[in-house]
Amino acid sequence: MLKRLVMSGVIVALGAFAMVFGEFDDSPGLQGLGLLAIIGVGVVEVRRRR
């Protein structure tokens, strides 16, 4: 359980980093991938808790 939580946190942090770095680089694709990573973790966690 702790491993899943840590992995989810790492993925969300990388997604947030990708969104911020994509803004500096003016790269909409990188921002989209970061957003998809964050949303993906949210969806997986909600489905696991059901």
C-alpha positions in Angstrom: 0.0 0.0 0.0 2.8 2.4 0.9 4.6 1.6 -2.3 1.5 2.4 -4.4 1.1 5.7 -2.6 4.8 6.6 -3.1 4.6 5.7 -6.8 1.4 7.7 -7.3 3.1 10.7 -5.6 6.2 10.4 -7.8 4.1 10.2 -11.0 2.0 13.3 -10.0 5.2 15.2 -9.2 6.7 14.3 -12.6 3.4 15.3 -14.2 3.5 18.6 -12.5 7.1 19.1 -13.4 6.3 18.3 -17.0 3.5 20.9 -17.0 5.7 23.6 -15.5 8.7 22.8 -17.8 6.4 22.7 -20.8 5.2 26.2 -20.0 8.8 27.5 -19.9 9.6 25.7 -23.1 6.3 26.7 -24.7 5.6 23.0 -25.5 1.9 22.2 -25.4 2.6 18.5 -26.0 4.7 18.2 -22.8 2.0 20.0 -20.9 -0.6 17.6 -22.2 1.5 14.6 -21.2 1.9 16.0 -17.7 -1.8 16.6 -17.4 -2.6 13.1 -18.7 -0.2 11.6 -16.1 -1.9 13.5 -13.3 -5.4 12.6 -14.4 -4.3 9.0 -15.1 -3.1 8.6 -11.5 -6.3 10.1 -10.2 -8.5 7.7 -12.3 -6.5 4.6 -11.2 -6.6 5.5 -7.6 -10.4 6.1 -7.6 -10.9 2.8 -9.4 -8.8 0.9 -7.0 -10.7 2.3 -4.0 -14.0 1.1 -5.3 
